[in-house]
Amino acid sequence: MSSTTQRSTGVTPEPPSGLARFNTADDSTARAVLHEVCASRAWGSKVLARRPYATTDALFTASDAATAELTAEDLAEAMAGHPPIGRPKPGDPTSSREQSGMAGASDELRTEMLELNLAYQEKFGHVFLICASGRTGEQMRDAVRNRIDNTPEQEREIVRVELGKINRIRLTRIAEHAEGDAA
């Protein structure tokens, strides 16, 4: 419903069912849901504090603001919740879905990604973070190759942007899925 329709009818649309459930969940449950989106406690606290959300866009705005405010330590905490590209967390459907571009990768590409991940981690002290959804294994490999020459400051800001993209994808799944749907 458009804002024009809202003004003319005086009716505010109901948020998507998943968002309504998130809005009404107790703080402990909502905090656990947010932790699955982003492992940064600071991010989760900031997003939690702004409930309830009328729309998914309002949730995105809060997430983006919280991501922009993350300190270097908060970013490190967020990245610690992400497995290396090519090695999704065993038994974690979110991790597997997000890294599906590596699912059919050749052994050569997997070996190269492992080596690049290790070199990146040694240089920057954290996992290579990229919004992997919709990317092929080759695209992820090329991204780590391109980013490994960045300065730590450049990389921290790229990581912040990539984290924001990942958070939005995960928040969309929470907001739009009805109870009982596979999220």
Backbone hydrogen bonds, N-H to C=O, Kabsch-Sander energy under -0.5 kcal/mol:
donor,donor_aa,acceptor,acceptor_aa,energy
6,Q,2,S,-2.2
7,R,3,S,-2.2
8,S,4,T,-2.4
9,T,5,T,-2.5
10,G,6,Q,-2.2
18,G,175,A,-0.8
19,L,175,A,-1.7
20,A,16,P,-2.6
21,R,17,S,-2.2
22,F,18,G,-2.2
23,N,19,L,-2.8
24,T,20,A,-1.6
25,A,21,R,-0.9
25,A,22,F,-0.6
30,A,26,D,-2.7
31,R,27,D,-2.7
32,A,28,S,-1.9
33,V,29,T,-2.2
34,L,30,A,-2.5
35,H,31,R,-2.2
36,E,32,A,-1.3
37,V,33,V,-0.9
37,V,34,L,-0.5
38,C,34,L,-2.8
39,A,78,A,-0.5
41,R,39,A,-0.5
44,G,40,S,-2.2
45,S,41,R,-2.6
46,K,42,A,-2.1
47,V,43,W,-2.4
48,L,44,G,-2.7
49,A,45,S,-2.2
50,R,46,K,-0.6
50,R,47,V,-0.8
51,R,48,L,-1.6
59,L,55,T,-1.5
60,F,56,T,-2.5
61,T,57,D,-2.5
62,A,58,A,-2.0
63,S,59,L,-2.5
64,D,60,F,-3.2
65,A,61,T,-2.3
66,A,62,A,-2.5
67,T,63,S,-2.7
68,A,64,D,-2.3
69,E,65,A,-1.3
70,L,67,T,-1.2
75,L,71,T,-2.6
76,A,72,A,-2.1
77,E,73,E,-2.2
78,A,74,D,-2.4
79,M,75,L,-2.8
80,A,76,A,-1.7
81,G,78,A,-1.2
82,H,79,M,-2.1
87,R,84,P,-2.2
92,D,89,K,-2.0
96,S,92,D,-2.2
97,R,93,P,-2.6
98,E,94,T,-2.8
99,Q,95,S,-1.6
100,S,97,R,-1.4
102,M,99,Q,-2.4
103,A,100,S,-1.3
105,A,102,M,-1.6
110,R,106,S,-2.5
111,T,107,D,-2.5
112,E,108,E,-2.6
113,M,109,L,-2.7
114,L,110,R,-2.2
115,E,111,T,-2.3
116,L,112,E,-2.8
117,N,113,M,-3.1
118,L,114,L,-2.3
119,A,115,E,-2.3
120,Y,116,L,-2.9
121,Q,117,N,-2.8
122,E,118,L,-2.3
123,K,119,A,-2.0
124,F,120,Y,-3.0
125,G,121,Q,-2.4
129,L,127,V,-0.5
130,I,128,F,-0.5
132,A,130,I,-1.4
135,R,132,A,-2.5
137,G,101,G,-1.3
140,M,136,T,-2.1
141,R,137,G,-2.4
142,D,138,E,-2.6
143,A,139,Q,-2.0
144,V,140,M,-2.3
145,R,141,R,-2.3
146,N,142,D,-2.3
147,R,143,A,-2.4
148,I,144,V,-1.6
149,D,146,N,-0.6
150,N,147,R,-2.0
155,E,151,T,-2.7
156,R,152,P,-2.3
157,E,153,E,-1.6
158,I,154,Q,-2.0
159,V,155,E,-3.1
160,R,156,R,-2.0
161,V,157,E,-1.9
162,E,158,I,-2.7
163,L,159,V,-3.1
164,G,160,R,-2.0
165,K,161,V,-1.9
166,I,162,E,-2.4
167,N,163,L,-2.9
168,R,164,G,-2.1
169,I,165,K,-2.1
170,R,166,I,-2.5
171,L,167,N,-2.9
172,T,168,R,-2.4
173,R,169,I,-1.7
174,I,170,R,-1.7
175,A,171,L,-3.0
176,E,172,T,-2.4
177,H,173,R,-1.2
181,D,178,A,-2.4
183,A,181,D,-0.6
